[in-house]
Amino acid sequence: MDSIQTTDLGIAYHVALDEMLKGRGNEEHWSTVVCALNITLVLTERGYGAAFMPTAKAALDGAVRARDRARKCGKWGFDGDAISDVRYAIALHDEQMRVATKAVVLAALAEVHRRIDAGEAFKEAA
């Protein structure tokens, strides 16, 4: 990806994460973070930081807990374990965006959408 696109995407993910961490998160912020996490997972599956796949999966597990809790109490935020896992996964995502080509990232995004359409990923994070 070119530097402007990477910067724009990174800003969106980081703003959304910051809102979630500061207790001002909403479903849109959650969805933005989860989109980044889904891309991160696909890129780890494709060899971009494959050793960190457990972290990407743990971050997504934390996102499930946040969504489930928000549905019960109306507050969007991550628990302590999720905060750590999501921060680490977003840092991994940033590195993936730095090294992956635009074609690789677009293919990963297409795979995320395929999984969403197949019911294998969060529909909310489309």
Residue frames as a rotation matrix with the C-alpha (Angstrom) as fourth column:
MET 1
0.590 0.808 0.000 0.00
0.808 -0.590 0.000 0.00
0.000 0.000 -1.000 0.00
ASP 2
-0.069 -0.626 0.777 1.21
0.421 -0.724 -0.546 3.51
0.904 0.290 0.313 -0.53
SER 3
-0.807 -0.416 -0.419 2.13
0.524 -0.180 -0.832 5.61
0.271 -0.891 0.363 2.48
ILE 4
-0.749 0.591 0.299 -0.94
-0.608 -0.793 0.041 7.87
0.262 -0.151 0.953 2.30
GLN 5
0.180 0.848 -0.498 -3.38
-0.446 0.521 0.727 4.93
0.877 0.092 0.472 2.27
THR 6
-0.136 -0.322 -0.937 -1.50
0.620 0.710 -0.334 3.19
0.773 -0.626 0.103 5.06
THR 7
-0.968 -0.248 0.039 -1.48
0.142 -0.670 -0.729 6.37
0.206 -0.700 0.684 7.13
ASP 8
-0.415 0.890 0.189 -5.22
-0.771 -0.455 0.447 6.95
0.483 0.040 0.874 6.62
LEU 9
0.323 0.516 -0.793 -6.07
-0.050 0.846 0.530 3.38
0.945 -0.131 0.299 7.61
GLY 10
-0.418 -0.592 -0.689 -3.74
0.669 0.313 -0.674 3.49
0.615 -0.743 0.265 10.58
ILE 11
-0.910 0.136 0.391 -5.28
-0.307 -0.856 -0.416 6.71
0.278 -0.499 0.821 11.83
ALA 12
0.020 0.998 -0.063 -8.79
-0.714 0.059 0.698 5.26
0.700 0.031 0.713 11.66
TYR 13
0.295 0.054 -0.954 -7.82
0.339 0.928 0.157 2.09
0.893 -0.370 0.255 13.54
HIS 14
-0.648 -0.651 -0.396 -5.87
0.606 -0.125 -0.786 3.99
0.462 -0.749 0.476 16.16
VAL 15
-0.715 0.487 0.502 -8.59
-0.568 -0.823 -0.012 6.60
0.407 -0.294 0.865 16.73
ALA 16
0.314 0.883 -0.350 -11.18
-0.479 0.465 0.745 3.85
0.820 -0.066 0.568 17.13
LEU 17
0.065 -0.372 -0.926 -8.94
0.629 0.736 -0.251 1.92
0.775 -0.566 0.282 19.53
ASP 18
-0.888 -0.437 0.142 -8.24
0.202 -0.648 -0.734 5.06
0.412 -0.624 0.664 21.53
GLU 19
-0.309 0.863 0.399 -11.96
-0.769 -0.474 0.429 5.75
0.560 -0.174 0.810 21.88
MET 20
0.488 0.454 -0.745 -12.54
-0.017 0.858 0.513 2.18
0.872 -0.238 0.427 23.06
LEU 21
-0.241 -0.696 -0.677 -9.70
0.726 0.333 -0.602 2.44
0.644 -0.636 0.425 25.60
LYS 22
-0.949 -0.139 0.281 -10.93
-0.031 -0.850 -0.526 5.79
0.312 -0.508 0.803 26.94
GLY 23
-0.676 0.727 -0.120 -14.44
0.499 0.331 -0.801 4.51
-0.543 -0.601 -0.586 27.58
ARG 24
-0.224 0.585 -0.779 -15.98
-0.529 -0.744 -0.407 6.47
-0.819 0.321 0.476 24.71
GLY 25
-0.970 -0.244 0.000 -16.22
-0.144 0.574 0.806 3.52
-0.197 0.782 -0.592 22.33
ASN 26
0.096 0.993 -0.065 -19.28
-0.760 0.031 -0.650 2.64
-0.643 0.112 0.758 20.35
GLU 27
0.550 0.172 0.817 -20.18
0.194 0.926 -0.325 -0.12
-0.812 0.337 0.476 17.92
GLU 28
0.977 -0.213 0.007 -18.59
-0.055 -0.280 -0.958 1.76
0.206 0.936 -0.285 15.02
HIS 29
0.267 -0.926 0.266 -15.28
-0.961 -0.278 -0.001 2.06
0.074 -0.256 -0.964 16.89
TRP 30
0.102 -0.158 0.982 -15.46
-0.431 0.883 0.187 -1.61
-0.897 -0.442 0.023 17.81
SER 31
0.835 0.314 0.451 -16.20
0.241 0.528 -0.814 -2.55
-0.494 0.789 0.365 14.21
THR 32
0.789 -0.599 -0.134 -13.25
-0.508 -0.514 -0.691 -0.50
0.345 0.614 -0.710 12.93
VAL 33
-0.040 -0.815 0.579 -10.88
-0.952 0.206 0.225 -2.20
-0.302 -0.542 -0.784 15.36
VAL 34
0.236 0.197 0.952 -12.27
-0.134 0.976 -0.169 -5.64
-0.962 -0.088 0.257 14.51
CYS 35
0.995 0.062 -0.081 -11.82
-0.083 0.042 -0.996 -4.98
-0.059 0.997 0.047 10.80
ALA 36
0.306 -0.952 -0.015 -8.12
-0.886 -0.278 -0.372 -4.35
0.350 0.127 -0.928 11.46
LEU 37
-0.156 -0.346 0.925 -7.94
-0.750 0.651 0.117 -7.48
-0.642 -0.676 -0.361 13.61
ASN 38
0.688 0.469 0.554 -9.55
0.006 0.760 -0.650 -9.59
-0.726 0.451 0.520 10.90
ILE 39
0.859 -0.455 -0.232 -7.06
-0.352 -0.197 -0.915 -8.31
0.371 0.868 -0.330 8.33
THR 40
0.018 -0.880 0.475 -4.26
-1.000 -0.022 -0.004 -8.98
0.015 -0.475 -0.880 10.80
LEU 41
0.178 0.116 0.977 -5.42
-0.405 0.914 -0.035 -12.57
-0.897 -0.390 0.210 11.24
VAL 42
0.955 0.201 0.218 -5.59
0.109 0.443 -0.890 -13.23
-0.275 0.874 0.401 7.50
LEU 43
0.613 -0.785 -0.092 -2.14
-0.602 -0.388 -0.698 -11.71
0.512 0.483 -0.710 6.97
THR 44
-0.088 -0.643 0.760 -0.67
-0.910 0.362 0.202 -13.86
-0.405 -0.674 -0.617 9.75
GLU 45
0.521 0.355 0.776 -2.22
-0.064 0.923 -0.379 -16.90
-0.851 0.148 0.504 8.06
ARG 46
0.978 -0.128 0.164 -0.44
0.172 0.049 -0.984 -15.82
0.118 0.991 0.070 4.89
GLY 47
0.354 -0.923 -0.152 2.94
0.884 0.383 -0.266 -15.59
0.304 -0.041 0.952 6.55
TYR 48
-0.097 -0.349 0.932 3.08
0.022 -0.937 -0.349 -11.95
0.995 -0.013 0.098 7.62
GLY 49
-0.466 -0.160 0.870 3.92
-0.823 -0.282 -0.493 -12.44
0.324 -0.946 0.000 11.28
ALA 50
0.124 0.574 -0.810 2.70
-0.288 0.801 0.524 -16.04
0.949 0.168 0.265 11.39
ALA 51
-0.610 -0.441 -0.658 4.29
0.461 0.478 -0.748 -16.59
0.645 -0.759 -0.089 14.79
PHE 52
-0.971 0.233 0.056 1.86
-0.201 -0.665 -0.719 -14.02
-0.131 -0.709 0.693 16.21
MET 53
-0.495 0.828 -0.263 -1.31
-0.117 0.237 0.965 -15.80
0.861 0.508 -0.021 15.08
PRO 54
-0.270 0.434 -0.860 -2.22
0.888 0.457 -0.048 -16.71
0.373 -0.776 -0.508 18.70
THR 55
-0.767 -0.042 -0.641 -2.14
0.381 -0.832 -0.402 -13.01
-0.517 -0.553 0.654 19.60
ALA 56
-0.855 0.489 -0.175 -4.39
-0.448 -0.524 0.724 -12.11
0.262 0.697 0.667 16.66
LYS 57
-0.301 0.762 -0.574 -6.84
0.274 0.646 0.713 -14.83
0.913 0.057 -0.403 17.70
ALA 58
-0.429 0.100 -0.898 -6.72
0.903 0.018 -0.429 -13.75
-0.027 -0.995 -0.098 21.35
ALA 59
-0.939 0.085 -0.333 -7.46
-0.072 -0.996 -0.050 -10.16
-0.336 -0.023 0.941 20.30
LEU 60
-0.592 0.766 -0.252 -10.48
-0.404 -0.011 0.915 -11.33
0.698 0.643 0.316 18.31
ASP 61
-0.261 0.469 -0.844 -11.62
0.730 0.668 0.146 -13.39
0.632 -0.578 -0.516 21.30
GLY 62
-0.702 -0.061 -0.710 -11.39
0.590 -0.609 -0.531 -10.23
-0.399 -0.791 0.463 23.39
ALA 63
-0.903 0.401 -0.156 -13.47
-0.419 -0.739 0.527 -8.42
0.096 0.541 0.836 20.77
VAL 64
-0.343 0.796 -0.498 -16.17
0.204 0.581 0.788 -11.08
0.917 0.169 -0.362 21.11
ARG 65
-0.341 0.180 -0.923 -16.23
0.938 0.133 -0.320 -10.52
0.065 -0.975 -0.214 24.86
ALA 66
-0.902 -0.030 -0.432 -16.50
0.105 -0.983 -0.151 -6.75
-0.420 -0.181 0.889 24.33
ARG 67
-0.725 0.670 -0.161 -19.37
-0.391 -0.208 0.897 -7.17
0.567 0.713 0.413 21.89
ASP 68
-0.222 0.651 -0.726 -21.22
0.556 0.696 0.454 -9.58
0.801 -0.303 -0.516 24.16
ARG 69
-0.515 -0.028 -0.857 -20.76
0.817 -0.320 -0.481 -7.29
-0.261 -0.947 0.187 27.15
ALA 70
-0.967 0.143 -0.213 -21.93
-0.193 -0.952 0.236 -4.25
-0.169 0.270 0.948 25.15
ARG 71
-0.511 0.822 -0.251 -25.09
-0.081 0.245 0.966 -6.10
0.856 0.514 -0.059 24.14
LYS 72
-0.077 0.457 -0.886 -25.84
0.871 0.463 0.163 -6.70
0.485 -0.759 -0.434 27.82
CYS 73
0.041 0.008 -0.999 -24.85
0.852 -0.522 0.031 -3.37
-0.522 -0.853 -0.028 29.36
GLY 74
0.865 0.398 0.306 -24.56
0.502 -0.672 -0.545 -0.96
-0.011 0.625 -0.781 26.43
LYS 75
0.674 -0.693 -0.255 -20.94
-0.510 -0.686 0.518 0.00
-0.534 -0.219 -0.816 27.10
TRP 76
0.921 -0.382 -0.069 -18.29
0.148 0.509 -0.848 -0.71
0.360 0.771 0.526 24.47
GLY 77
0.392 -0.858 0.333 -14.87
-0.916 -0.396 0.059 -1.47
0.081 -0.328 -0.941 25.86
PHE 78
0.231 -0.437 -0.869 -12.25
-0.183 0.858 -0.480 -4.17
0.955 0.270 0.118 26.21
ASP 79
0.999 -0.013 -0.037 -11.42
0.039 0.283 0.958 -6.11
-0.002 -0.959 0.283 29.38
GLY 80
0.535 -0.845 -0.001 -7.86
-0.570 -0.362 0.738 -6.13
-0.624 -0.394 -0.675 30.70
ASP 81
-0.106 -0.578 0.809 -6.66
0.298 0.758 0.580 -9.15
-0.949 0.303 0.092 28.74
ALA 82
0.507 0.376 0.775 -8.28
0.837 -0.001 -0.547 -7.87
-0.205 0.926 -0.315 25.55
ILE 83
0.934 -0.209 -0.291 -6.68
-0.220 -0.975 -0.006 -4.45
-0.282 0.070 -0.957 25.95
SER 84
0.053 -0.989 0.139 -3.24
-0.456 0.100 0.884 -6.03
-0.888 -0.110 -0.446 25.94
ASP 85
-0.208 -0.103 0.973 -4.01
0.578 0.789 0.207 -8.45
-0.789 0.605 -0.105 23.11
VAL 86
0.731 0.547 0.408 -5.70
0.654 -0.391 -0.648 -5.83
-0.194 0.740 -0.644 20.92
ARG 87
0.741 -0.527 -0.415 -2.89
-0.449 -0.849 0.278 -3.31
-0.499 -0.019 -0.866 21.40
TYR 88
-0.239 -0.889 0.390 -0.33
-0.238 0.443 0.864 -5.92
-0.941 0.114 -0.318 20.43
ALA 89
-0.031 0.311 0.950 -2.39
0.798 0.580 -0.164 -7.09
-0.602 0.753 -0.266 17.44
ILE 90
0.937 0.348 -0.033 -2.83
0.271 -0.782 -0.562 -3.50
-0.221 0.517 -0.827 16.21
ALA 91
0.319 -0.906 -0.276 0.94
-0.618 -0.420 0.664 -2.99
-0.718 -0.041 -0.695 16.49
LEU 92
-0.409 -0.392 0.824 1.36
0.289 0.800 0.525 -6.15
-0.865 0.453 -0.214 14.42
HIS 93
0.511 0.691 0.511 -1.20
0.752 -0.071 -0.655 -4.80
-0.417 0.719 -0.556 11.95
ASP 94
0.812 -0.263 -0.521 0.82
-0.322 -0.946 -0.026 -1.58
-0.486 0.189 -0.853 11.63
GLU 95
-0.242 -0.964 0.110 3.93
-0.478 0.217 0.851 -3.61
-0.845 0.154 -0.513 10.82
GLN 96
-0.189 0.259 0.947 2.02
0.667 0.742 -0.070 -5.75
-0.721 0.619 -0.313 8.33
MET 97
0.835 0.550 0.025 0.77
0.414 -0.598 -0.687 -2.60
-0.363 0.583 -0.727 6.59
ARG 98
0.458 -0.752 -0.474 4.34
-0.579 -0.657 0.483 -1.34
-0.674 0.053 -0.736 6.43
VAL 99
-0.522 -0.824 0.218 5.69
-0.431 0.476 0.767 -4.45
-0.736 0.306 -0.604 4.70
ALA 100
-0.185 0.519 0.835 2.79
0.608 0.728 -0.317 -5.88
-0.772 0.449 -0.450 2.71
THR 101
-0.980 -0.105 0.167 2.07
0.197 -0.501 0.843 -4.75
-0.005 0.859 0.512 -0.82
LYS 102
-0.525 0.837 -0.153 -1.22
-0.798 -0.547 -0.253 -3.16
-0.295 -0.011 0.955 -1.76
ALA 103
-0.145 0.459 -0.876 -2.19
-0.669 0.607 0.429 -6.32
0.729 0.649 0.220 -3.64
VAL 104
-0.703 -0.175 -0.689 -1.54
0.302 0.804 -0.512 -8.49
0.644 -0.568 -0.512 -0.57
VAL 105
-0.919 0.375 -0.118 -3.59
-0.050 -0.409 -0.911 -6.22
-0.390 -0.832 0.394 1.68
LEU 106
-0.330 0.837 -0.437 -6.45
-0.943 -0.313 0.113 -6.03
-0.042 0.450 0.892 -0.82
ALA 107
-0.277 0.179 -0.944 -6.44
-0.288 0.922 0.259 -9.82
0.917 0.343 -0.204 -1.14
ALA 108
-0.896 -0.058 -0.440 -6.55
0.387 0.382 -0.839 -10.12
0.217 -0.922 -0.320 2.66
LEU 109
-0.726 0.674 -0.134 -9.46
-0.495 -0.649 -0.578 -7.68
-0.477 -0.353 0.805 2.80
ALA 110
-0.194 0.637 -0.746 -11.27
-0.852 0.267 0.450 -9.68
0.486 0.723 0.492 0.11
GLU 111
-0.547 -0.064 -0.835 -10.74
0.181 0.965 -0.192 -12.80
0.818 -0.256 -0.516 2.23
VAL 112
-0.958 0.255 -0.128 -12.16
0.063 -0.248 -0.967 -11.03
-0.279 -0.934 0.222 5.27
HIS 113
-0.386 0.857 -0.341 -15.26
-0.886 -0.447 -0.122 -10.14
-0.257 0.255 0.932 3.25
ARG 114
-0.277 0.254 -0.927 -15.53
-0.484 0.796 0.363 -13.70
0.830 0.549 -0.097 1.95
ARG 115
-0.824 -0.096 -0.559 -15.44
0.381 0.636 -0.671 -14.98
0.420 -0.766 -0.487 5.53
ILE 116
-0.803 0.589 -0.094 -18.06
-0.341 -0.583 -0.737 -12.46
-0.489 -0.560 0.669 6.60
ASP 117
-0.211 0.737 -0.642 -20.33
-0.958 -0.026 0.286 -13.50
0.194 0.675 0.712 3.72
ALA 118
-0.256 0.024 -0.966 -19.81
-0.151 0.986 0.064 -17.15
0.955 0.162 -0.249 4.68
GLY 119
0.758 0.603 0.250 -20.66
-0.296 -0.023 0.955 -16.44
0.582 -0.797 0.162 8.31
GLU 120
0.457 -0.679 -0.574 -17.11
0.742 0.647 -0.175 -17.19
0.490 -0.346 0.800 9.45
ALA 121
-0.743 -0.661 -0.105 -16.34
0.626 -0.630 -0.459 -13.70
0.237 -0.407 0.882 10.76
PHE 122
-0.391 0.583 -0.712 -18.17
0.495 -0.519 -0.697 -10.80
-0.776 -0.625 -0.086 12.39
LYS 123
0.073 0.507 0.859 -20.72
0.977 -0.210 0.042 -9.34
0.202 0.836 -0.510 9.99
GLU 124
0.858 0.295 -0.420 -20.54
0.430 -0.860 0.276 -6.09
-0.279 -0.417 -0.865 11.99
ALA 125
0.180 -0.901 -0.395 -16.90
0.003 -0.401 0.916 -5.69
-0.984 -0.166 -0.069 10.97
ALA 126
0.435 0.058 0.899 -17.50
0.838 0.340 -0.427 -5.51
-0.330 0.939 0.099 7.24
